[in-house]
């Protein structure tokens, strides 16, 4: 059976507000990039693709023993949209749906990723987003018909801009803890 879904983990950000690469921050003894890849593998939905910044050997080493495909985004400093484009361009033709996730949402679980896939199958929406903090965002899953839209995102746009424009063609899964992420030194202090 060919893979149906892929999980794309964005781990190429510069973490400017945090002051250090968030993908290397350790949480419960595990680097955040490793934790994200492990959870994506546990979801057992299909191949895991990790977008890394050029020269990020530390993250590559953290996940070397986990099944994944690394994609290097040489333009990662241009913004999240460039990493999404790099990941979508790397997809195999057999992939029918794509989950996009970050490495710094600590409450993401394999169950949540499976719930997104289940809701997409149930609803037949173009995408299913997580709902938190009064808005929609990632993790989110997209039908193949949305891949060209993802490839055409501007450098600084994330998937959220695309999700918000789908109207009634978007379905959602509640994920209240989704707004708990790691962006600032204050967030890091709470985490530690």
Buried (B, 14 or more C-beta within 10 A) or exposed (E): EEBEBBBBBBBBBEBEEBEEBBBBBEBEEEBBBBBBBBBBBEBEBBBBBBBBBEEBEEBBEBBEEBEBBBBBBEBBBBBBBBBBBBBBEBBEEEBBBBBBBBBBBBBBBBEBBBBBBEBBEEBEBBBBBBBBEEEBBBBBBBBEEBBEBBBEBEBEBBBBEBBEEBEEEBBBBEBEBBBBBBBEEEBBEEBE
